[in-house]
Amino acid sequence: MAEQDRYGGWFGGWFGGDKVDRVKDGVKDAVSRDISKDSGADKPPSADQVRDKFSETSGAEQDRYGRWFGGDKLPSRADIEKRLPQTSGAEQDRYEHWFGGLKLPTRADIEKILPHESGAEQDRYERWFGRHEATPAKELNESLPSSSGAEQDRYGAHFKPTPAARIRFGGTTSTLGLLQHAVLPSFGLNSGLSLIAYGLGRYTDTVEAKDWLWPSAQVANAWWSAIGIPVVHEGLSLSAAWSALSYDQKLLLGGVSAWGLRVFYRVASRTIRRGKDDPRYRTAARKQPGFWNKAFFTMFLPEALIQTLISLPFTLPFRAPIATALASPYPEVSSVSRSLAIFLFAAGYALEVLADTQLASHEGKESAELNREGVFSIVRHPNYLGDALAHLSFPLLLFSAGQLHPLTLLGPITNYIFLRFIGGDKENEENQEKRYAKENPAKYKQLQQYKKTKNSFWPSLAEFGNKWLWAVAAVGASGVVLERSLGSFLRS
């Protein structure tokens, strides 16, 4: 029943001249004999009896002899559907290799392995035997989902993902789109928290309330972006939202939390111990009648904007993970960059802790001398240097994970500018000079001498022999060793 036998006569006798007639006569005789035996009569078979004797298959060689050659016919639509991935195909699965795993096949991958046409005789000629042609590969391709298919699984009968979900999983990747759907909501959160801090500060007549907000708002923003949005807007449980984070994202969130808790404890304990507002805020402008009427717009709200920019490295990757991954200049995971990021964070964190501890110890002695020992022998403001190093580690960690969006670089840059030229270093030292000049001339002279011998922020080349500098570097190296030794356990 091969096609060259059945259709040979239709192609000009290329397959043996009138061979088709002989085949047709043979089939007719065989069918007639079979039917005659069944009916017990010599009358010719009816059309229905002839059709009953024909095979229901196509008669193609691959159907009749396929098992002799160890193969089967080309896959049908049902066979192909069985081979399609049974998971949702969500972007977090497809781009999982950026966070240490293997991605599932994309629509493009599936289309590449689908046949453009089956080529089987039963598909090419079955319409001649009264059957319908199988679904073309083109129609099958068009029936595949164009999107990830994750939304219908995650939103059930709602069918319409929220704006937060659209930007998190496949939304716009343009800078303007990220500003609109990720950065502005972050600024709105910080502004709301600043308004609350302003109300508490005005009620207690304490400007230092904004200092309490500085670390707590950034940590709250990070956790809201990583866990709060998936739980509240996407319907995930807390455990599911946490499990959805990659190892590097968990590492980033843990580092931000450690940094924020330390700063918050430092500010809160200092305020409680002092019992009054920070000397930096006891200025002549504070005594003006309309101070608090303008304070929100001149002090609290601007810092909300600065906090939004500083927190970009630990909010944008959670609010728009796909957009940040696509924009990353290095999409693969790099253990070297991760180790460098951990070194900077561990060293910076140690520098901050040592500076706070040594300064508190010095103040407890009520010494008339200016503190220039310990890590203060490296630079004049080691706590601000440590803070800058910790924030520099965040985008470096994103780079190692393949999630460094250029916008996130604004975080450490803004933080450095604020510490050096707006608050922190500049504001603290100006306040010290004014206070010491009026209250303690001896400390004022020591401060002037201190400024001549030590840099304010970055260590000079002369400090490479400083034992405290090497002690801080040793802590950073220990952090790298610890992470590498516990990495497999932390990833599980």
SULZI-V85450 format. One record per backbone hydrogen bond with DSSP energy under -0.5 kcal/mol. CO is the residue of the C=O (numbers start at 1). NH is the residue of the N-H. Records with the same first field share a line. If there is no record, write none. Layout:
CO: NH, NH
This chain:
2: 5, 6
3: 7
7: 10, 11
8: 11, 13, 14
9: 12
11: 14
13: 16, 17
16: 19
17: 20
18: 21, 22
19: 23
20: 24
21: 25
22: 26
23: 27
24: 28
25: 29
26: 30
27: 31
28: 32
29: 33
30: 34
31: 35
32: 36
33: 37
34: 38
35: 39
36: 40, 41
46: 50
47: 51
48: 52
49: 53
50: 53, 54
51: 54
60: 63, 64
61: 65
65: 68, 69
66: 69, 71
67: 70
76: 80
77: 81
78: 82
79: 83
80: 83, 84
81: 84
90: 93, 94
91: 95
93: 96
95: 98
96: 99, 101
97: 100
99: 247
106: 110
107: 111
108: 112
109: 113
110: 113, 114
116: 137
120: 123, 124
121: 125
122: 126
125: 128
126: 129, 131
127: 130
136: 140
137: 141
138: 142
139: 143
140: 144
141: 144
149: 153
150: 154
151: 155
152: 156
155: 158
156: 159
159: 161
162: 166
163: 167
164: 168
165: 169
166: 171
168: 170, 322
174: 178
175: 179
176: 180
177: 181
178: 182, 183
179: 184
182: 186
183: 187
184: 188
185: 189
186: 190
187: 191
188: 192
189: 193
190: 194
191: 195
192: 196
193: 197
194: 198
195: 199
196: 200
197: 201
198: 202
199: 203
200: 204
201: 205, 206
206: 209
207: 210
208: 211, 212
209: 213
210: 214
211: 215
212: 216
213: 217
214: 218
215: 219
216: 220
217: 221
218: 222
219: 223
220: 224
221: 225
222: 226
223: 227, 228
224: 229
227: 231
228: 232
229: 233, 234
230: 234, 236
231: 235
237: 241
238: 242
239: 243
240: 244
242: 245
246: 250
247: 251
248: 252
249: 253
250: 254
251: 255
252: 256
253: 257
254: 258
255: 259
256: 260
257: 261
258: 262
259: 263
260: 264
261: 265
262: 266
263: 267
264: 268
265: 269
266: 270
267: 271
268: 272
269: 273
270: 274
271: 275
278: 281
279: 282
281: 283
283: 287
284: 287
285: 288
288: 291
290: 294
291: 294, 295
292: 296
294: 298
295: 299, 300
296: 301
299: 303
300: 304
301: 305
302: 306
303: 307
304: 308
305: 309
306: 310
307: 311
309: 312
310: 313
311: 314
312: 315, 316, 317
315: 318, 319
316: 320
320: 324
321: 325
322: 326
323: 327
324: 328
325: 328
334: 338
335: 339
336: 340
337: 341
338: 342
339: 343
340: 344
341: 345
342: 346
343: 347
344: 348
345: 349
346: 350
347: 351
348: 352
349: 353
350: 354
351: 355
352: 356
353: 357
354: 358
355: 359
356: 360
357: 361
358: 362
359: 363
360: 364
361: 365
362: 365, 367
363: 366
370: 372
373: 376
374: 377
375: 378, 379
379: 382
381: 385
382: 386
383: 387
384: 388
385: 389
386: 390
387: 391
388: 392
389: 393
390: 394
391: 395
392: 396
393: 397
394: 398
395: 399
396: 400
397: 401
398: 402, 403
399: 402
400: 334
403: 405
405: 408
406: 409
407: 410
408: 411, 412
409: 413
410: 414
411: 415
412: 416
413: 417
414: 418
415: 419
416: 420
417: 421, 422
418: 422, 423
419: 425, 426
423: 426
424: 428
425: 429
426: 430
427: 431
428: 432
429: 433
430: 434
431: 435
432: 436
433: 437
434: 438
435: 439, 440
436: 440
440: 444
441: 445
442: 446
443: 447
444: 448
445: 449
446: 450
447: 451
448: 452
449: 453
450: 454
455: 380
456: 381
460: 463
461: 464
462: 465
463: 466
466: 470
467: 471
468: 472
469: 473
470: 474
471: 475
472: 476
473: 477
474: 478
475: 479
476: 480
477: 481
478: 482
479: 483
480: 484
481: 485
482: 486
483: 487
486: 490
487: 491
488: 492
